[in-house]
Amino acid sequence: MENIEKNGVKIYLSEGGYHPASKMEHVYTDLENIGKIFNKEQRAQQLISKMQKKVSDVQKVIGTDTPKLKVLDFDGGRNNMA
């Protein structure tokens, strides 16, 4: 990433991808941050609200006491940037 930054390219590392226990709140934070970066805060908030409603609707159907699943999210590894 240092090579990219040296060339004047700004980097945003997502909150959702860098937490050992990633949660939807991290995704919402990412959307807020990206909305700020691109001056689209209102659109970001609309997306967050829509996502929160979907999560709420699903929780109403399946409940909140469901067993936790282990998931692997592989993004291609590290140090593969120019």
C-alpha positions in Angstrom: 0.0 0.0 0.0 2.9 2.3 0.6 3.7 2.3 -3.1 0.1 3.3 -3.9 0.2 6.1 -1.4 3.5 7.4 -2.7 1.8 7.8 -6.1 -0.8 10.1 -4.5 -3.6 7.6 -4.3 -5.7 7.8 -1.2 -6.6 4.5 0.5 -9.6 3.7 2.7 -9.4 0.5 4.7 -12.9 -0.7 5.6 -13.9 -1.2 9.2 -15.9 -4.3 8.3 -13.0 -6.2 6.9 -10.4 -5.6 9.6 -12.1 -6.6 12.9 -11.7 -10.1 14.3 -15.4 -10.1 15.1 -16.9 -8.1 12.2 -20.4 -6.8 12.8 -23.1 -5.0 10.8 -22.2 -1.9 12.7 -18.8 -1.9 11.0 -20.6 -2.1 7.6 -22.8 0.8 8.5 -19.7 2.8 9.6 -18.0 2.0 6.3 -21.1 3.3 4.4 -21.1 6.5 6.5 -17.4 7.0 5.8 -17.6 6.3 2.1 -20.7 8.7 2.0 -18.5 11.4 3.5 -15.6 10.7 1.2 -17.8 11.1 -1.9 -20.1 13.8 -0.5 -23.0 11.4 -0.6 -24.0 11.3 3.1 -27.7 11.3 2.4 -27.5 8.4 0.0 -25.3 6.5 2.5 -27.9 7.0 5.3 -30.7 5.8 3.0 -28.7 2.6 2.3 -28.0 2.1 6.0 -31.7 2.6 6.9 -32.7 0.1 4.2 -30.2 -2.4 5.4 -31.2 -2.0 9.0 -34.8 -2.6 8.1 -34.0 -5.8 6.3 -31.9 -7.0 9.2 -34.8 -6.2 11.6 -37.3 -7.9 9.3 -35.2 -11.1 9.2 -34.7 -11.1 12.9 -38.4 -10.9 13.4 -38.8 -14.1 11.4 -35.9 -16.1 12.7 -35.4 -14.5 16.1 -32.2 -13.3 17.6 -31.1 -16.5 19.4 -29.9 -18.3 16.4 -26.6 -20.2 16.6 -23.6 -18.3 15.4 -21.9 -19.5 12.2 -18.2 -19.4 11.5 -17.5 -17.8 8.1 -14.3 -17.4 6.2 -14.0 -14.2 4.2 -11.0 -14.4 1.9 -10.1 -11.4 -0.1 -7.0 -12.7 -2.0 -4.4 -12.3 0.8 -2.1 -9.6 1.8 0.9 -7.9 0.1 -0.5 -8.4 -3.4 -0.8 -4.7 -4.1 1.6 -3.0 -6.4 
